[in-house]
Amino acid sequence: MEHCGGGLDFFGQFSVAQGDPQHDVATDLERWVENGAAPQEIVATKYKNPSNPSDGALRTRPLCPYPQVAHWKGTGSTDDAANFACGMPERGSR
């Protein structure tokens, strides 16, 4: 994620919402190994202040399992992961 300067900062390195599989990669992996439930998406976050995540998120986006990509649903803020859905890429896009 760091290769895109100014992009999203975190996707599970630490968790503000520990135990929430969409935001806590360790919980998601544990659920996959122990229950066979593969992750459907993980939410990546860009914090207002990466040194203090409790200041809140600037932007969130879902990370989808390959080959799916995140598609904006057409309504709501493009800075909120809830307004995106994972799906197959549109034909002709890369």
Secondary structure, 3 states (H helix, E strand, C coil): CCCCCCCCCECCCCCCCCCCCCCCHHHHHHHHHHHCCCCCCEEEEEECCCCCHHHCEEEEEEECCCCCEEEECCCCCCCCHHHEEEECCCCCCC
